[in-house]
């Protein structure tokens, strides 16, 4: 009975982890059959559709907007919601995304209306949304920030409406209207009520160049362009290379639901154990975890779990010899060469081999492409260490 409650709670929106604490002798105690006899047949379901008046109001606001924008977040990243919002009509504005949660949903990133991800600062979000008179947020917190660039929340003249299943997130927001309900149910209702609007289309976002990956160290752009070219279409990606997030999104498309997992606010230590969990949940789809060499150190025992269970995970460790994201943080504060951010001598290949995992240090682009191309057919886990060029970019 104790485990049935968290099971139902975890599957209700917003779905996610639930902490379960059990007394030491709980499993050793007998249970009266009458106490649990009705539990197997019990169902707990979410029925959070919008009423017709609310649908008409939202559709009216979208129809009257001159330059609407759509921001999509993790609650739309499932098999129910993904097909609806990814077919959003082009006359209803460009699409942006939010990467700063456990899961991040995206429209196909090759779509001409795709405008990239929102940056993690107040000023950055405001600048990204400049020129839009209405912003519709589907299944995302409004908003999550961790780079300090303060200022007004929204551009002048911009209104915002957020649709989310999380009442806590809706209550915390400092601006905009909120609708608490089932994103997967409300989006089709809105689509049925919308009529095409005669409004100018945004400029098509230019696809980035795909530089060649030559001898190591390899640029992050070249690495991710190679991944986009050779990885199987159904791969699940786990990204904890926070120093290279901009390059990651510039090249890697997300075409299917539940295909990207990313740590909230870039917290260290998420990626390696998350990749193990993702593979445990669905070992039928290969998992590629993109990890910084510093981030790996926070979850090393997960390598042993992947080996023992034979999980289909490819750990791609980007070796730049330091905490690149933290360098970017302090650079924005005007601090040069802070101590403690260098990580000399780390050897992810030898660490993986110590846990019995096959591991390779990539020497050039051809070797990288060949190693990634066999991701779908590789049995069990492996680790690829890729020396990358150190870059410092602004975060917000």
N, C-alpha and C positions, 0 to 999 in steps of 0.2 A: 504494500500500500504506500510505503514511503517513496518508492521509486516511481510509482504510477503518476503521482502529482507532478514531479519535475519533468517527466516525459511529456505530459500534456502541456505544461508551461513552456517547454522548449520549442514545441511545434506551433504554438500560437504566435501571431505577429506581435512585435518584431522577433522572429525566430532567432535563437542564439543560445549560447552556453547558459546552463543553470547549475549553480553550485549545490551539491548534495552532501550533507553531513550525517553520518550514521553512528549510533552508539557502538562501542567496541564489540558487544556481544549480540548485535541485532540479528545477524544471519543465523545464529545458533538457537534462537528462540522459536518455538512452534507457533503457528498462526491458526486461529480458529477458522475452519473453512467457510463458515457463514460470514465472516468479516470481509472476505475477498471474493466470494462467490459471484458477485455481480460485476466485478471490475473488468474482466476480459471483454464484456460486451459494451462497455461504456465508451462513448465518443464525445470529444470536445471539439467543436468546430467554430470557426470565425465567420461571422456573417456581417461584414462591415461595409456593405454597399451604400451609396448615397441615395437620398430620396429625390424624387423628380425635381422639386423646387431648387435644391442645391445644385443638381446637375445643370439645370437651365441657367442658374446664376453664373456658374463657372464657365459654361460654354459662352454665355453672353459677354463676360469679361474678356475671354480669349478672342471672340469675334470682333470686339470693339478695339482691341489693342492694335496699334500701328506696327510695333516692332517687338513682338513677344519672344521670349527665350524659354527653352525647356532645360531644366537641370535634373538629372536622374541619379539616384543613389542606390544603396544596397538592397532596400526592400523591394526594388523592382528586378532584382537579380534572381529570378526563379522561373520555372517552366510555365507558370501561369501568367506572370506579368510580362515577361520578356517579349513574347510575340506582339503584344498590344502596343507598347510604347515604341518598339523598334520600327513599327510601321506608321508612326506618327506622320500626318500629312505635311508635305513640305511647305504649304502655305501657312503653317502655324508656328514658324520660327525655328531658329537654329538650336542645336543641342549642345549642351555642355555636360560635364560629369564631375562627380565628387569622389576623389580617391581616398578620403581620410577615414575609412572605417574598416571593420573586419572583412567585409566583402564590398566590392565596388561593381556596380552594374554599368554597362555601357551600351549605347547603340553601336551597330557595326562601325568601327572607327574609320572605315574607308568611305562612309557615306558623305556626300558633298556638304551636308549641313553640320557635320561634326566639327566642333570648334575647340576641342581640347578639354583639359581638366581645369577646375578652378584652383587657384593658388591658395596656400594656407595662411593668408593674412587678411585682415579687414580691408586694407587699402587695395590689395591685390584683387580680391573678389569684386570690390566696387569698380575698379578699372576694367575688369573683365566683362562686367555687366553694363558698362556705360553705353548709352544709346538705346537701351531696351526699356520700354515703358511698362512692361509686365513680365514678371518672371514666375513661371510655374515650376515648382519643385516637387518631384515625385519620389517619395521614399528615401529622403535624405534629411539629416539634421541641418538646421539653418543657423549658422554654418559652423564648421569646426576650424579653429585657427590655432596655429602654434608658432608662427613667425611674427615677430612684433613689428607691424607697420600699421599704426592706428589711424583713425579718421572716421568719417561718417560711414554708417553701415551700408547704405545704398546710394547710387547716383541720385541726384535731384530729379524728381518726377518719375521715379521708378517704383512701382507697386510689386508686391510679392505675395503669392499664395502657395502654401506648402501642404501637400497631401501625404500623410504619414500614419502608420498604425501605432506609433509610439506616443502615448499621451504625455510622457515625461519630456520627450524632445519638443513636442508642440508647446508645452507650457514654459519651457526654458528660453525659447527664442525671444530675442530682444526687439524684433520688428516683424512686420508682415502678418497676414492672416493665416490661419491653420485649419485644416480639416483632418480630423482623426477618423480613419477608416481603412478599409482594405484596398491597398493600391491596385492590386490585381483585378479587383471588381470595379473600382471607380474609373480606371483608364478606359476600358471598353465602353462604359456609359458615356464618358465624355466624347469619345471618338464618334459614337452614334449620333450625338447631339451637335457636333461641329459641322459647319458648312465652310467650303473653301473660301478664303478671303483673298481679295486682290491687293496684295501688298508686295513691295519689292523684296527680292530674295537677298540674303546676305552673301557677301563674297565667298567664293569657294576657298576653303583652306588649302594652301599649297602643300602638297605632299613633300616631305623632306627628302633630301638626297640620301642615297644609300651608299655610303663610302665603302670601299673595299677593305677587308680585314687582312692586313699584311702581317709582317712579323710582330710578335709580342714585344712590348705591350700594345694592346689593341684598344682603339677608342671605344667608348661606350656606344656611340652611334653605330659603328661598324659591327659591334657585337650584337646589338639588338636587331639591326637590319638582317644579319645572318640568321638569327633566330626566327624572324618573321618569314624568311624565305624557305627554310628547311624543316621547321617543326611541323608535326601533324596538326590538322585543323582542329581536332578535338582535344588538344592538350589543355590541361589545367595549369595555370601559372600562379605561383606564389612569389610575390616580390618584396624582398627586404634589402634592396640596395638603394637606400634612401638618398644617397648622394647622386644617383643617376635616374631619378624618377622622370625628369623632363625628357631625357633621351628614350627611356622605356616607352612612354606614351607616344612619342613621335613616330615610333616604328611598329610597335606590336599591336595587331588588331585583336579585338575581342568579338567573336562572332556567335558565341553560344552562351546560354545562362550558366551561372556558377563556374565561370572559367577564370576568374581572377580573385585572388585573396591578398589583402594588403593591410598592414598594421595601422590601427588608429594613431594618427599623429606621429607615425614613424618610430614607434617605440622599439627599442632594441630587444632581440630575443624572440620575436614572433615567428620568423620565417621558417626556421628548421623544424621545430615541432609542429607548426601548422601544416607543412608539407606532408609530414608523416600522417597527421590526422586526416587531411584531404584524401590521401591514398587509401587509408583505412576505410573511409566512407564509401569510396567507389574505386576499387582496384582495377576496374575495367578501362579506365581512362588514364593515360600516362600523366605524370605530374613533373613539371620542371620548376624548381625553386631557384630563384635568382637572389643570391645572398652576398652581402659585403663580407670581406674577410674578418672584420671586427664583429659583425652580427653573428657569425657562425659560433663564436666562442661562448655565446650565452645559451646555446642549446645543443652542445656537442653530444650528450648522451643519446639524443634522438637518432644519431647515426646507427647506434647499436640496435635500437628498436627496428629501424628500417631493414637492417641486415637480418635480424632474427625472424622477421615476418616476411621477408622477400618482397618488399613493397616496390612498385614501379616508379621510383622517384629518381630523377636526375638532379643532383645538387650542383648548380653552376655558381662557383665562388669567384667573385670579382676581387682580385688581389691588387689593391692600390697602396697597401702599407700604412693605412691609417683610417681615422674616422672622418670621411669626406664630408658627411652632412654636418657634423659639428664644426668643421672648418668653415663651412658656409655660414653657419650661425654666427660665429665669432667675427667673421669678416664683415658681416653687416653691422656689427657693433664697433667696427674700426680697430679691432685687435689683430695684430700680426704675430704669427709664429707662437701661438699659445702652447704651453707644455702639456704633455700627456695625451696628445692626439695621434702620435706616431705608433705604429705597430710593426716594428722591424722583426724579421726572422720568422713570422708565422708561416707554417707549412701545412696547408689543409690536406694536401695529398698524403703526407705521412700520418696525419691524425686519422684520416679515413681508413688508411691501410691498417692502422692499429686496431680498428674495430672490425676488421675483416671485410671492408668494402673496397671493390675495385676503384681505382682513382688514377686520373691522368692530369698532367700539367700541360696545358695547351701551348704550343710554340708558335703557331701562325694561323692565318685565316682558313687555309685549306684543311688543316687538322681540326679546327673548330667546326667547320661545316660538316665534315665527315662524321665527327662524334655526335653532333646534334641530329643528323639525318636518320640515325638508327634509333631514335628515342622510342618510337612506337613498337619496335621489335625487341628492345632490350628487356631481358628478364631480371627482376630484382633491382636493387638500388646501385647507383654509382655516383662518383663525384668528379667534376671537371673543374680544375683551377685555371682561371683565365687571368693572366696579368693584364691590367687595364691602365690606360693613361689617367693620371691624377688630374681632375678638373675641379675647380671651385666655382659654383654658380650661385646667384642669389636664390633664396628659397621662396620668397613671398611676392 
